[in-house]
Amino acid sequence: ALREWAYGWTYQNSAERTQALHRWQHYYNWHRPHSGIGRITPMARLKSANNLLTVHT
C-alpha cells in the first residue's frame, strides 16, 4: 500500500492523499491481479460470496 498508494503518486497534502485512498482500495481489491492468489483479484477469489460481487461499481 505504501509503495503503490501513499508514495506512488505526488500529493499536495495529506488530505489529498487520504481522498485518493478509497479509489486505490477499490482498484487494489477489484482490478489489480495478485500474484499470491494466482494472478486474480481478491474479489474474484470470493466467488462463493456473490452478494459482494453485485455491489461492484
Residue frames as a rotation matrix with the C-alpha (Angstrom) as fourth column:
ALA 1
0.570 0.822 0.000 0.00
0.822 -0.570 0.000 0.00
0.000 0.000 -1.000 0.00
LEU 2
0.415 -0.458 -0.786 2.75
0.187 -0.802 0.567 2.45
-0.890 -0.382 -0.248 0.84
ARG 3
-0.640 -0.758 0.127 4.61
0.248 -0.047 0.968 1.92
-0.727 0.651 0.217 -2.43
GLU 4
-0.625 0.418 0.659 1.54
0.767 0.173 0.618 1.90
0.144 0.892 -0.429 -4.69
TRP 5
0.413 0.893 0.182 -0.76
0.802 -0.451 0.391 4.38
0.431 -0.016 -0.902 -2.98
ALA 6
0.772 -0.031 -0.634 0.89
0.465 -0.653 0.598 6.58
-0.433 -0.757 -0.490 -0.37
TYR 7
0.053 -0.861 -0.506 4.20
-0.121 -0.508 0.853 7.14
-0.991 0.016 -0.131 -2.14
GLY 8
-0.254 -0.116 0.960 3.30
0.797 0.538 0.275 6.06
-0.548 0.835 -0.044 -5.68
TRP 9
0.290 0.422 0.859 1.89
0.794 -0.608 0.030 9.48
0.535 0.673 -0.511 -6.57
THR 10
-0.857 -0.514 0.028 2.66
0.434 -0.750 -0.500 13.06
0.278 -0.416 0.866 -5.69
TYR 11
0.253 0.949 -0.188 0.03
0.901 -0.160 0.404 14.65
0.353 -0.271 -0.895 -3.45
GLN 12
0.035 -0.170 0.985 -0.26
0.012 -0.985 -0.171 18.29
0.999 0.018 -0.032 -2.44
ASN 13
-0.398 -0.103 0.911 -1.04
-0.869 -0.276 -0.411 17.37
0.294 -0.956 0.020 1.17
SER 14
-0.975 -0.019 0.219 -2.21
-0.121 0.878 -0.463 14.57
-0.184 -0.479 -0.859 3.47
ALA 15
-0.153 0.988 -0.003 -5.87
-0.348 -0.057 -0.936 15.37
-0.925 -0.142 0.353 2.88
GLU 16
0.244 0.188 -0.951 -5.46
-0.968 -0.010 -0.250 14.82
-0.057 0.982 0.180 -0.86
ARG 17
-0.728 -0.558 -0.398 -3.66
-0.557 0.820 -0.131 11.53
0.400 0.126 -0.908 -0.19
THR 18
-0.779 0.500 0.378 -6.48
-0.101 0.495 -0.863 10.43
-0.618 -0.711 -0.335 2.12
GLN 19
0.181 0.879 -0.441 -9.08
-0.688 -0.207 -0.696 11.22
-0.703 0.429 0.567 -0.55
ALA 20
-0.044 -0.285 -0.957 -7.19
-0.942 0.330 -0.055 9.02
0.332 0.900 -0.283 -3.01
LEU 21
-0.784 -0.339 0.521 -7.26
-0.549 0.770 -0.326 6.04
-0.291 -0.541 -0.789 -0.65
HIS 22
0.087 0.899 0.428 -10.85
-0.351 0.430 -0.832 4.99
-0.932 -0.078 0.353 -1.47
ARG 23
0.698 0.145 -0.701 -10.13
-0.713 0.058 -0.698 4.86
-0.061 0.988 0.144 -5.22
TRP 24
-0.303 -0.902 -0.309 -6.89
-0.872 0.393 -0.292 2.93
0.385 0.181 -0.905 -4.63
GLN 25
-0.609 0.134 0.782 -8.58
-0.483 0.719 -0.499 0.39
-0.629 -0.682 -0.373 -2.34
HIS 26
0.543 0.840 0.003 -11.23
-0.447 0.292 -0.845 -0.22
-0.711 0.458 0.534 -5.00
TYR 27
0.468 -0.463 -0.753 -8.56
-0.811 0.114 -0.574 -0.77
0.351 0.879 -0.322 -7.65
TYR 28
-0.548 -0.793 0.267 -6.50
-0.827 0.467 -0.312 -2.99
0.123 -0.392 -0.912 -5.33
ASN 29
-0.509 0.400 0.763 -9.40
-0.345 0.717 -0.606 -5.28
-0.789 -0.571 -0.227 -4.41
TRP 30
0.475 0.863 0.172 -11.39
-0.115 0.255 -0.960 -5.34
-0.872 0.436 0.220 -7.66
HIS 31
0.958 -0.009 -0.286 -8.93
-0.284 -0.152 -0.947 -4.81
-0.035 0.988 -0.148 -10.54
ARG 32
0.148 -0.988 -0.043 -5.31
-0.976 -0.138 -0.169 -5.47
0.161 0.067 -0.985 -9.51
PRO 33
0.691 0.045 -0.722 -4.16
-0.115 0.992 -0.048 -9.07
0.714 0.116 0.690 -10.01
HIS 34
0.481 -0.510 0.713 -2.33
-0.857 -0.100 0.506 -10.52
-0.186 -0.855 -0.485 -7.00
SER 35
-0.098 -0.612 -0.785 0.49
-0.718 0.589 -0.370 -12.97
0.689 0.527 -0.497 -7.65
GLY 36
-0.832 -0.284 0.477 -0.01
-0.553 0.500 -0.667 -14.70
-0.049 -0.818 -0.573 -4.30
ILE 37
-0.183 0.838 0.514 -3.50
-0.219 0.475 -0.852 -15.87
-0.959 -0.268 0.097 -5.29
GLY 38
-0.198 0.024 0.980 -2.87
0.714 0.688 0.127 -16.97
-0.671 0.725 -0.154 -8.86
ARG 39
-0.962 -0.268 0.054 -2.86
0.238 -0.723 0.649 -13.56
-0.135 0.637 0.759 -10.59
ILE 40
-0.130 0.957 0.259 -6.55
0.715 -0.090 0.693 -12.94
0.687 0.275 -0.673 -9.84
THR 41
-0.400 0.064 0.914 -8.16
-0.406 -0.907 -0.114 -10.14
0.822 -0.417 0.388 -7.87
PRO 42
-0.986 0.023 0.164 -9.21
-0.147 0.340 -0.929 -10.65
-0.077 -0.940 -0.331 -4.26
MET 43
-0.244 0.970 0.010 -12.88
-0.753 -0.183 -0.632 -10.12
-0.611 -0.162 0.775 -5.13
ALA 44
0.118 0.245 -0.962 -12.72
-0.863 0.505 0.023 -12.67
0.492 0.828 0.271 -7.95
ARG 45
-0.792 -0.473 -0.387 -11.49
-0.208 0.804 -0.557 -15.17
0.574 -0.361 -0.735 -5.40
LEU 46
-0.816 0.530 0.230 -14.71
-0.250 0.036 -0.968 -14.69
-0.521 -0.847 0.103 -3.42
LYS 47
-0.767 0.527 -0.367 -16.97
-0.352 0.134 0.926 -16.34
0.537 0.839 0.083 -5.99
SER 48
-0.513 0.596 -0.618 -18.95
0.733 0.679 0.046 -18.00
0.447 -0.429 -0.785 -3.21
ALA 49
-0.399 0.345 -0.850 -19.86
0.579 -0.624 -0.525 -14.54
-0.711 -0.702 0.049 -1.86
ASN 50
-0.420 0.243 0.874 -21.96
0.871 -0.164 0.464 -13.47
0.256 0.956 -0.143 -4.86
ASN 51
0.679 0.707 -0.200 -23.72
0.734 -0.651 0.191 -10.76
0.005 -0.277 -0.961 -2.88
LEU 52
0.191 -0.694 -0.694 -20.38
0.268 -0.644 0.717 -8.89
-0.944 -0.323 0.063 -2.63
LEU 53
-0.691 -0.528 0.494 -19.80
0.572 0.019 0.820 -9.14
-0.442 0.849 0.289 -6.36
THR 54
0.084 0.814 0.575 -23.10
0.969 -0.201 0.142 -7.41
0.231 0.545 -0.806 -7.09
VAL 55
0.745 0.219 -0.629 -22.01
0.468 -0.844 0.261 -4.16
-0.474 -0.489 -0.732 -5.39
HIS 56
-0.319 -0.937 0.139 -19.10
0.748 -0.160 0.644 -3.50
-0.581 0.309 0.753 -7.76
THR 57
0.770 0.536 -0.346 -19.19
0.232 -0.740 -0.631 -0.10
-0.594 0.406 -0.695 -9.46
